[in-house]
Amino acid sequence: MSKSDRLNKFLLQDRSARVISVQIEDLWCTAQTHQPTSTAVRSLLGELIAAATLLTANLKFDGSLLLQLQGNGVVKLIVVECREDMSLRATIKLNHEPLEGQAGLQALLNADGLGRFSVILNPPRDNPGRQPYQGIVPLTADSVAAVLEDYMRQSEQLDTRIWLAASEQRLGGLLLQRMPHDGGKSGASEDALAASWEHAKTLCDTVSSQELIEIDSETLLHRLFWETPVIGLESCNPTWRCGCDRTRVANMLRNLGKQEIDEIVAEQGQVEVTCEFCSTPYRFDAVDAAALFKSVSQEGTDQLQ
């Protein structure tokens, strides 16, 4: 378990706001080994990974959260998935080779105005009856953080501020969300809670991108709120985990149908599938390919007996 990949979460004692901070190093190094990244695309991917961890920790639901960017510029598709256990995977598909140097969200994805940003909540695999939720986020802002702030205000109807930063070595993120009024249970008046929220925003606005990257999440929160009474909630270690395996790839090949698989084997001698998230190759020779459909045929025969 990496000490460099850490997420911390707490409430202000008056329950005016929730605060989540994350810093990621080892996971980010692993993610970059599997995906093509120029400086600009790398920054975009890194900010999405940091954002996915913050939102997953904030929403607290079963299943997985996906942040998906689609565009007709340099970037065709970026997907980041974060599961409830804080394990992540990510993939990038490009329309063409990226230019070196910095480029913003709009230039990379939305130069033609047709870019899309989707937030998808997938139910657990063992609960197929539940349907995924998909929210489409307008790509009107200039950064991932600003786009997600708009989404959170619309979907959660709570004021939310997000700060994200990415370098080649590390990712950092900070989320501050105003909590709904608790009806006086905290003992504070509405005016006092509003003032506390504004003070928390002011504190967090002082954080630089360099501090998000260089200062571990626990230390950063202590520096920001050392004079503010807080309630510690939890901490965890985000990890990289793809989740692909040979069984899932085999099921995907069965869905293509025996005729198509046989044609590929006849032409290439085998079927090779490379996971787009972790680059793991899965190879099925002629014997393996025949076994895919033999097992299905045998199951059907057994059911008739």
N, C-alpha and C positions, 0 to 999 in steps of 0.2 A: 504494500500500500504506500503510495507516494505522499510524502509530507509536503511536496511542492504543489500538489493539486488539492486545493482545500476550499470548501465552501462553508461560510458561517452565517448564521441567521439569528436575529433577535428582535424583540419588540421594545420600543420605548416604554418605560414603566407606566406612563400615563395612558398607554395604548393609543396614542395618536398616530403612530406610524410603525411599519414593519421595515426592517433593514436587512438586506442580504448582500454579502460580498463574496467574490470568488477570484482565485488566482490559479492558473493552470499552466503547467510546464511540460511534464512528461507526456501527458495525453496529447498535447499540442505537437510535440515532436513526432509522436507516432502518427498522428493524423496527416502531417505534411509528407511523410514518406510514401503515402498512397495516392496523393492527389497532385495534379499539375498546378503550380502556383507561381504567378509573377508577384511582384511586390503588392500591386493593387488587389489582385484576386486573393492573395494570401490574407491581406488585412480584412477583406470582406468575409472570408471563410472564418477567420479567427473571431471576429466580432459576433458572427452567428453562433459559433460554438459557445462562447461566453454567455450570450443572450439565452441560449437554450437551457443552460444549466440554471440561470437565474429564474427563468419563467417556470421551469419544472419544479424547482424548490418552492416557488411562490404559489403555484396553482394546487399542488398536492392532490394528485389524482392517480387512479390505477391506469396502467397502460403506458403509452409513450406520447411525447410531444414532438411534432415535426415542424421545423421552419423550412419553407421551400420558396426559393427565388427562381423565377423563370423570366427570360428576356431574349431579345433578338440582337443584342450587342455582342460584346466579347463573351459574356456569360450566357450560356443556354439554360443551365440548370445547376442550382446548388441545393442540396438537401442535408439538413442536420437533424438527427433523431436523438432524443434524450429520453431514456426510460425512467420509470419511477425509482429504480435503484441507483440512479445517477450514472449509468453507463451510457456512452455515446458512440455514435458512428456518423460518418459524413462522406459525401461524394460531390464531385464537381464534373460537369460536362461543359465544354467550351464550344462556341461556334467557330472561333478561329484563335490563332495564337495571340495571347495578350501582349500589349505593348508594355515595355518596362516603365517604371515610374509610377507615381500616384495617380489615381483616378477615383472619382467619387461614385456613389451608388447609382446616380442617375446616368452617368456616362457609361458605366459598365453594363447596365441592365435596361435602362428605360429611355434611351436616346430617341426611340420612335414612339414613345408613349404607350407601348403595349406590354410593358413589364408587369409582372404580378408577384405579389408576396402573399403566401398562404401560411396560416397557422392551423395545423391539423392535430386534433386530439384523437389518437387511436385507442380503442378499448383493448383490454388484455386479450391475448390469443386464446385463452381458455374460456372466453365469454363471447362467442361469435354472435349472440343475439343482439348485442349492443352495436349501434352504428357509429362510425367515426363522425366527429364534428369538424367542419372546415370553415374557417373564417378568412375572407379575402381582405387583405390590407391594402388600401390605396397607396401607390408609390408616389406620393406627392412631396415627401420630405427628402432631405439630402443625406440622411444617415440611417443606419439600422436602428440605432437607439431612438431617434425621433419617430420613425415609422411605428415601432413597437409601443412607444408611449401613446400614440394615437389609438392603436389597437386596444391597449389596456383600458383607456378611458371609455372607449365605446363598448367593449365586451364586459368589463368588470365594473364600469361606471365608478371607478375610483381613480383619484389623481395618482399618477405613477411617474417617477423619474428614473431614467436609466442612463448610466455612463459605461461606455465600453472602450477598450483599448487592446491593440494587438501589435506585437513585434514578431520578429522571426523566432525569438526564444520563448516568449511568454504571452499569456492572455490575462486580462483583468476585467472585472465587471463589478458594478455596484447598482443595486436596485433599492429605491426608496418608495414605499407605497403608503398613502394615507389610509388609515383604517376607518371603517364606518363608525359613527357615533354609537357608543355603547349604552346610551340611555342613562348616563350618570353613574354607571357601575364603577368607573375608575375614580370617581370622586372629583373629577375636573369638569369645569364648565365648558360650554362650546367655545367660548372666546379663548379660554386657556388652551384647549386642544388645538384650535386654529393657530395660535401663537407658537405652540410647540412644533407643529408641522412646518410652519414658515422657518423656524429656527433650524430644524433638521435639514430643510432644503438649502438654507444658507451654508450650513456646514459642509454638506456634500458637494455643493457647487465649487468649493475651494479645491477639490481633488483634481489633480492634473492627470493626463494620460500616463505620464512617466511614473507617477505614484501608484496608479492602478496596476502597472506592470511590475514594478520593482519591489513594492512593499507587500508582504504576505497579508492575506485577507484579515486575519485575526488582529494583527498589529495595526492595520489601517483603521479598522473599526474602533479600536481602543484610542487611537490618536484623535479620531473625529469626535467621539462621544465620551471622552474620559470624564467630563464634568456632568454628564447626563445619566440619570439612573435608567438602567435597562434590565430587561428580562431575557436571559439566554434561552434560546429555543433548541437549537441543534447545530451540529456540524457534520460534514461528511466529506468523502474523497471521491470526486468524479473520476471515472475510469473509461478507457477505450475498450469497447467490446463490439465486434461486428455482429455475431449471431448467425452467420452463414454456416451451413454444414452440407455434407454430401446428400443427406436425405432430402433437404429442401430443394437442392439443385435437381435431384432426381425427379421430384414431384413437378418441378417446373418443366422439365423435359417431357414428362408424360403428357402435360397439357398441350405441348406442341403437336402431339400425335405421332403414331408409329411411322407413317409414310414420310413425314418431313425429317424425322430422325434418321431413318434408313437412307434417305437421299444424301444427308450430310455425311454419314459414315461411308457411303459409296464414293463420294467425291473426295473426302479428306482423310479417310481411314479411321477417324475418331470424331467425337464431339468434345470440344473444349469450351468450358464456360469459366470466365474470370470474374470474380466478385467485384462489382464496381465500387464497393466501400473499402475493402481491405486488400484487393488484388490477389487473393488466393485463387490458384487455378484448380479446376475440377475437370478431370479427363475421363471420358467414357469410351472405351474401345468397342469393337463390334460385339464382343461377348457381353460387355456391360450393358450396351444399348439394347440388345435382345432381351436381357434379363429384366430390364425396366418393364417391358410389356408382357413378358411371360408371367411375372408375379401378379400383374393385374388380371391377366386372363385366368390364371389359376384361382384367384380369389372369386372370380365370377363363376367358375365351374363348381367350386366348393359350395357356394351359396345355392346353386341349383340342386345339389344332391340332398 
